[in-house]
Amino acid sequence: MKVDARPNRRTALATLIAGGLGPLLPRSSFATGIDIDRYAAPVEITADDIAWFRECRSVWVASESGAPAVVPGKFTQEEFYRQLSQAREALGRLERTLCAFFVHGRFDSNRYTLTPPVRLQEAFVGAPTLVDFNVSPDHLRLFQHTNWRQSTIDSKRPYGNYTFYMAEMAEILGIPVPEGKDDRGRDIAMLPAETEARLKDMHHDMLFVLQAYLQHADLNPGRYVIPFDGWASWTLPRCRPVTSDQMHAYVRAMAQIKAQKFSKDTDKIVPIFRANALLFGDPNLR
């Protein structure tokens, strides 16, 4: 298949689940993604928070290419995305807990029992009923590259940069991506049909990987430093733990930003992206 695979790094916050969750976020955070006082101190993650997190569900959002999302246990998808007043507290709790799991939790490739399994009515068309699911090293590698918009993986660019997400999956997994030119001389990716089909199946597998993560990722109760603006860092955080050196470098960089005077608020965006790169950047990940 021939598709333009050149990365487009401009992403729109307002497209989250067709505009579903944006109004629930603080206005300053939604507009600029730079409200860095929200979680500047360690957050408390209790045993009750973790038990509540275990009750969250992996569901499939069918817009664009489709992607998994997290819905708190007591809500249906429709209720959560309809922005009922009750969802505000749940959304904030999910942000704190999910970010803590992402940067401090542990989750390994393994065979996991899904109790309960993914609900078929909340899955992609044709999804199987799986009680056990094997999270392979390739699944885990892809999951660690997923590109999040608040509580959902971005259904347009699920792995960060490409709308032709299967080309990006191939790069992450070290699968050669043949290149060519279209009629206008533009660079394009040309994946064999069988490779594309296999990668599409693996993308669907992320629904079950996320369900296994919610139920089995390991995190103890405690106080944790999470990204200062939570999940409002647009494409971050990634779902993989960070080292203490990364966290310390990030905290120092954010302290410098907080101490610096900026002529306007939006001037903070690039410095914050650079600070986030200290926390999540890893040239050896791919």
One Martini backbone bead per residue (centre of mass of N, CA, C, O) as a GRO file, in nm:
protein
  286
    1MET     BB    1   0.097   0.034   0.022
    2LYS     BB    2   0.040   0.382  -0.050
    3VAL     BB    3   0.179   0.622   0.183
    4ASP     BB    4   0.214   0.901   0.351
    5ALA     BB    5   0.491   0.897   0.608
    6ARG     BB    6   0.528   1.172   0.694
    7PRO     BB    7   0.568   1.362   0.956
    8ASN     BB    8   0.314   1.522   1.169
    9ARG     BB    9   0.348   1.730   1.464
   10ARG     BB   10   0.070   1.851   1.440
   11THR     BB   11  -0.160   1.879   1.704
   12ALA     BB   12  -0.504   1.842   1.829
   13LEU     BB   13  -0.670   1.879   2.121
   14ALA     BB   14  -0.981   1.920   2.017
   15THR     BB   15  -1.007   1.599   1.903
   16LEU     BB   16  -1.099   1.462   2.149
   17ILE     BB   17  -1.328   1.260   2.096
   18ALA     BB   18  -1.478   1.474   1.927
   19GLY     BB   19  -1.467   1.679   2.189
   20GLY     BB   20  -1.544   1.535   2.468
   21LEU     BB   21  -1.309   1.626   2.711
   22GLY     BB   22  -1.214   1.922   2.703
   23PRO     BB   23  -1.428   2.079   2.899
   24LEU     BB   24  -1.307   1.926   3.167
   25LEU     BB   25  -1.072   2.101   3.150
   26PRO     BB   26  -0.872   2.330   3.217
   27ARG     BB   27  -0.849   2.608   3.034
   28SER     BB   28  -0.540   2.657   3.038
   29SER     BB   29  -0.463   2.367   2.958
   30PHE     BB   30  -0.627   2.337   2.691
   31ALA     BB   31  -0.506   2.586   2.536
   32THR     BB   32  -0.168   2.524   2.615
   33GLY     BB   33  -0.042   2.304   2.814
   34ILE     BB   34   0.082   2.505   3.091
   35ASP     BB   35  -0.023   2.396   3.379
   36ILE     BB   36   0.242   2.365   3.617
   37ASP     BB   37   0.066   2.364   3.911
   38ARG     BB   38  -0.104   2.102   3.948
   39TYR     BB   39   0.174   1.882   3.991
   40ALA     BB   40   0.438   1.992   4.160
   41ALA     BB   41   0.363   1.783   4.365
   42PRO     BB   42   0.326   1.514   4.514
   43VAL     BB   43   0.112   1.246   4.478
   44GLU     BB   44  -0.153   1.067   4.613
   45ILE     BB   45  -0.158   0.705   4.616
   46THR     BB   46  -0.396   0.487   4.694
   47ALA     BB   47  -0.551   0.196   4.744
   48ASP     BB   48  -0.820   0.306   4.634
   49ASP     BB   49  -0.712   0.408   4.365
   50ILE     BB   50  -0.617   0.131   4.262
   51ALA     BB   51  -0.888  -0.011   4.279
   52TRP     BB   52  -1.028   0.187   4.087
   53PHE     BB   53  -0.841   0.137   3.844
   54ARG     BB   54  -0.918  -0.168   3.808
   55GLU     BB   55  -1.222  -0.077   3.712
   56CYS     BB   56  -1.128   0.006   3.464
   57ARG     BB   57  -1.161   0.044   3.100
   58SER     BB   58  -1.126  -0.094   2.786
   59VAL     BB   59  -1.192   0.094   2.490
   60TRP     BB   60  -1.335   0.171   2.172
   61VAL     BB   61  -1.249   0.419   1.939
   62ALA     BB   62  -1.400   0.481   1.607
   63SER     BB   63  -1.223   0.698   1.518
   64GLU     BB   64  -1.064   0.697   1.250
   65SER     BB   65  -0.849   0.430   1.326
   66GLY     BB   66  -0.864   0.374   1.603
   67ALA     BB   67  -0.879   0.331   1.973
   68PRO     BB   68  -0.798   0.320   2.286
   69ALA     BB   69  -0.958   0.359   2.614
   70VAL     BB   70  -1.045   0.511   2.927
   71VAL     BB   71  -1.299   0.394   3.161
   72PRO     BB   72  -1.469   0.430   3.422
   73GLY     BB   73  -1.654   0.188   3.575
   74LYS     BB   74  -1.943   0.353   3.626
   75PHE     BB   75  -1.921   0.418   3.325
   76THR     BB   76  -2.017   0.484   3.031
   77GLN     BB   77  -1.918   0.602   2.744
   78GLU     BB   78  -2.147   0.810   2.708
   79GLU     BB   79  -2.126   0.943   2.984
   80PHE     BB   80  -1.827   1.029   2.979
   81TYR     BB   81  -1.850   1.192   2.692
   82ARG     BB   82  -2.098   1.384   2.792
   83GLN     BB   83  -2.012   1.550   3.047
   84LEU     BB   84  -2.083   1.494   3.319
   85SER     BB   85  -2.047   1.615   3.631
   86GLN     BB   86  -1.937   1.339   3.751
   87ALA     BB   87  -1.669   1.325   3.562
   88ARG     BB   88  -1.467   1.520   3.690
   89GLU     BB   89  -1.356   1.353   3.924
   90ALA     BB   90  -1.276   1.104   3.755
   91LEU     BB   91  -1.076   1.248   3.567
   92GLY     BB   92  -0.878   1.342   3.787
   93ARG     BB   93  -0.818   1.062   3.904
   94LEU     BB   94  -0.716   0.937   3.642
   95GLU     BB   95  -0.481   1.122   3.589
   96ARG     BB   96  -0.313   1.069   3.843
   97THR     BB   97  -0.302   0.755   3.820
   98LEU     BB   98  -0.205   0.713   3.529
   99CYS     BB   99   0.057   0.878   3.552
  100ALA     BB  100   0.181   0.707   3.779
  101PHE     BB  101   0.187   0.444   3.621
  102PHE     BB  102   0.350   0.533   3.376
  103VAL     BB  103   0.622   0.643   3.551
  104HIS     BB  104   0.615   0.400   3.805
  105GLY     BB  105   0.532   0.152   3.685
  106ARG     BB  106   0.480  -0.205   3.611
  107PHE     BB  107   0.513  -0.379   3.283
  108ASP     BB  108   0.502  -0.697   3.135
  109SER     BB  109   0.559  -0.949   2.954
  110ASN     BB  110   0.265  -1.166   2.933
  111ARG     BB  111   0.023  -1.369   3.077
  112TYR     BB  112  -0.322  -1.264   3.101
  113THR     BB  113  -0.596  -1.219   3.304
  114LEU     BB  114  -0.927  -1.112   3.222
  115THR     BB  115  -1.092  -0.944   3.508
  116PRO     BB  116  -1.260  -0.855   3.307
  117PRO     BB  117  -1.331  -0.854   3.002
  118VAL     BB  118  -1.388  -0.723   2.722
  119ARG     BB  119  -1.644  -0.557   2.592
  120LEU     BB  120  -1.800  -0.605   2.299
  121GLN     BB  121  -1.964  -0.326   2.293
  122GLU     BB  122  -1.649  -0.182   2.338
  123ALA     BB  123  -1.543  -0.283   2.069
  124PHE     BB  124  -1.441  -0.389   1.791
  125VAL     BB  125  -1.519  -0.516   1.506
  126GLY     BB  126  -1.477  -0.861   1.565
  127ALA     BB  127  -1.412  -0.914   1.844
  128PRO     BB  128  -1.290  -1.109   2.077
  129THR     BB  129  -1.316  -1.330   2.346
  130LEU     BB  130  -1.088  -1.257   2.617
  131VAL     BB  131  -0.938  -1.401   2.905
  132ASP     BB  132  -0.665  -1.444   2.763
  133PHE     BB  133  -0.343  -1.260   2.731
  134ASN     BB  134  -0.057  -1.208   2.524
  135VAL     BB  135   0.209  -1.006   2.610
  136SER     BB  136   0.434  -0.907   2.406
  137PRO     BB  137   0.718  -0.743   2.330
  138ASP     BB  138   0.579  -0.595   2.092
  139HIS     BB  139   0.340  -0.487   2.244
  140LEU     BB  140   0.503  -0.328   2.452
  141ARG     BB  141   0.650  -0.142   2.255
  142LEU     BB  142   0.396  -0.010   2.142
  143PHE     BB  143   0.272   0.089   2.411
  144GLN     BB  144   0.529   0.281   2.469
  145HIS     BB  145   0.426   0.466   2.199
  146THR     BB  146   0.176   0.575   2.275
  147ASN     BB  147  -0.061   0.840   2.189
  148TRP     BB  148  -0.195   1.073   2.406
  149ARG     BB  149  -0.541   1.194   2.495
  150GLN     BB  150  -0.558   1.164   2.783
  151SER     BB  151  -0.778   0.879   2.797
  152THR     BB  152  -0.658   0.847   2.496
  153ILE     BB  153  -0.569   0.718   2.213
  154ASP     BB  154  -0.478   0.843   1.926
  155SER     BB  155  -0.670   0.784   1.636
  156LYS     BB  156  -0.476   0.929   1.424
  157ARG     BB  157  -0.187   0.908   1.611
  158PRO     BB  158  -0.110   0.638   1.800
  159TYR     BB  159   0.238   0.670   1.762
  160GLY     BB  160   0.267   1.019   1.710
  161ASN     BB  161   0.303   1.101   1.364
  162TYR     BB  162   0.127   0.902   1.192
  163THR     BB  163  -0.147   0.828   0.999
  164PHE     BB  164   0.025   0.587   0.899
  165TYR     BB  165   0.062   0.378   1.154
  166MET     BB  166   0.198   0.118   1.031
  167ALA     BB  167   0.471   0.250   0.965
  168GLU     BB  168   0.540   0.317   1.261
  169MET     BB  169   0.527   0.033   1.370
  170ALA     BB  170   0.753  -0.079   1.195
  171GLU     BB  171   0.976   0.101   1.310
  172ILE     BB  172   0.952   0.011   1.606
  173LEU     BB  173   0.996  -0.311   1.515
  174GLY     BB  174   1.208  -0.324   1.264
  175ILE     BB  175   1.051  -0.294   0.998
  176PRO     BB  176   1.075  -0.264   0.685
  177VAL     BB  177   1.024   0.047   0.485
  178PRO     BB  178   0.943   0.100   0.190
  179GLU     BB  179   1.035   0.337  -0.059
  180GLY     BB  180   0.892   0.612  -0.250
  181LYS     BB  181   0.711   0.761  -0.526
  182ASP     BB  182   0.497   0.966  -0.642
  183ASP     BB  183   0.365   1.155  -0.897
  184ARG     BB  184   0.490   1.421  -0.722
  185GLY     BB  185   0.758   1.320  -0.557
  186ARG     BB  186   0.667   1.192  -0.298
  187ASP     BB  187   0.705   1.045  -0.011
  188ILE     BB  188   0.659   0.688   0.044
  189ALA     BB  189   0.495   0.410   0.166
  190MET     BB  190   0.547   0.036   0.117
  191LEU     BB  191   0.341  -0.204   0.223
  192PRO     BB  192   0.273  -0.506   0.253
  193ALA     BB  193  -0.026  -0.651   0.292
  194GLU     BB  194   0.057  -0.857   0.518
  195THR     BB  195   0.188  -0.648   0.704
  196GLU     BB  196  -0.050  -0.461   0.740
  197ALA     BB  197  -0.242  -0.671   0.865
  198ARG     BB  198  -0.068  -0.743   1.110
  199LEU     BB  199  -0.056  -0.451   1.228
  200LYS     BB  200  -0.357  -0.411   1.261
  201ASP     BB  201  -0.392  -0.639   1.466
  202MET     BB  202  -0.198  -0.512   1.678
  203HIS     BB  203  -0.364  -0.261   1.721
  204HIS     BB  204  -0.611  -0.412   1.833
  205ASP     BB  205  -0.452  -0.539   2.076
  206MET     BB  206  -0.440  -0.279   2.256
  207LEU     BB  207  -0.705  -0.328   2.401
  208PHE     BB  208  -0.584  -0.574   2.574
  209VAL     BB  209  -0.336  -0.443   2.687
  210LEU     BB  210  -0.488  -0.226   2.848
  211GLN     BB  211  -0.651  -0.418   3.022
  212ALA     BB  212  -0.402  -0.550   3.151
  213TYR     BB  213  -0.286  -0.293   3.271
  214LEU     BB  214  -0.518  -0.210   3.459
  215GLN     BB  215  -0.505  -0.501   3.619
  216HIS     BB  216  -0.151  -0.552   3.636
  217ALA     BB  217  -0.012  -0.319   3.699
  218ASP     BB  218   0.255  -0.197   3.907
  219LEU     BB  219   0.155  -0.025   4.221
  220ASN     BB  220   0.216   0.149   4.499
  221PRO     BB  221   0.144   0.311   4.751
  222GLY     BB  222   0.194   0.678   4.733
  223ARG     BB  223   0.433   0.926   4.647
  224TYR     BB  224   0.422   1.111   4.329
  225VAL     BB  225   0.580   1.216   4.049
  226ILE     BB  226   0.430   1.404   3.802
  227PRO     BB  227   0.340   1.573   3.563
  228PHE     BB  228   0.276   1.904   3.614
  229ASP     BB  229   0.035   1.882   3.367
  230GLY     BB  230  -0.002   1.599   3.332
  231TRP     BB  231  -0.177   1.519   3.026
  232ALA     BB  232  -0.118   1.823   2.881
  233SER     BB  233   0.148   1.728   2.693
  234TRP     BB  234  -0.015   1.590   2.464
  235THR     BB  235   0.202   1.326   2.389
  236LEU     BB  236   0.208   1.311   2.703
  237PRO     BB  237   0.267   1.031   2.847
  238ARG     BB  238   0.428   0.750   2.850
  239CYS     BB  239   0.398   0.385   2.897
  240ARG     BB  240   0.669   0.428   3.099
  241PRO     BB  241   0.918   0.413   3.297
  242VAL     BB  242   1.128   0.612   3.490
  243THR     BB  243   1.401   0.747   3.601
  244SER     BB  244   1.551   0.926   3.845
  245ASP     BB  245   1.720   1.102   3.654
  246GLN     BB  246   1.487   1.198   3.478
  247MET     BB  247   1.318   1.325   3.703
  248HIS     BB  248   1.529   1.528   3.807
  249ALA     BB  249   1.567   1.679   3.538
  250TYR     BB  250   1.274   1.767   3.512
  251VAL     BB  251   1.241   1.923   3.779
  252ARG     BB  252   1.463   2.131   3.721
  253ALA     BB  253   1.342   2.245   3.459
  254MET     BB  254   1.069   2.335   3.586
  255ALA     BB  255   1.191   2.528   3.795
  256GLN     BB  256   1.309   2.723   3.584
  257ILE     BB  257   1.042   2.799   3.453
  258LYS     BB  258   0.903   2.910   3.712
  259ALA     BB  259   1.141   3.136   3.753
  260GLN     BB  260   1.074   3.248   3.486
  261LYS     BB  261   1.023   3.511   3.266
  262PHE     BB  262   0.737   3.579   3.058
  263SER     BB  263   0.569   3.762   2.825
  264LYS     BB  264   0.412   3.490   2.760
  265ASP     BB  265   0.265   3.191   2.810
  266THR     BB  266   0.340   3.050   2.528
  267ASP     BB  267   0.660   3.059   2.578
  268LYS     BB  268   0.659   2.777   2.744
  269ILE     BB  269   0.625   2.541   2.548
  270VAL     BB  270   0.910   2.464   2.457
  271PRO     BB  271   1.040   2.421   2.738
  272ILE     BB  272   0.841   2.195   2.814
  273PHE     BB  273   0.914   1.998   2.592
  274ARG     BB  274   1.209   1.971   2.686
  275ALA     BB  275   1.143   1.861   2.963
  276ASN     BB  276   0.985   1.611   2.863
  277ALA     BB  277   1.232   1.488   2.716
  278LEU     BB  278   1.385   1.425   2.980
  279LEU     BB  279   1.167   1.219   3.077
  280PHE     BB  280   1.099   1.052   2.781
  281GLY     BB  281   1.355   1.049   2.641
  282ASP     BB  282   1.477   0.773   2.409
  283PRO     BB  283   1.694   0.668   2.161
  284ASN     BB  284   1.665   0.341   2.245
  285LEU     BB  285   1.363   0.262   2.209
  286ARG     BB  286   1.377   0.209   1.883
   0.00000   0.00000   0.00000
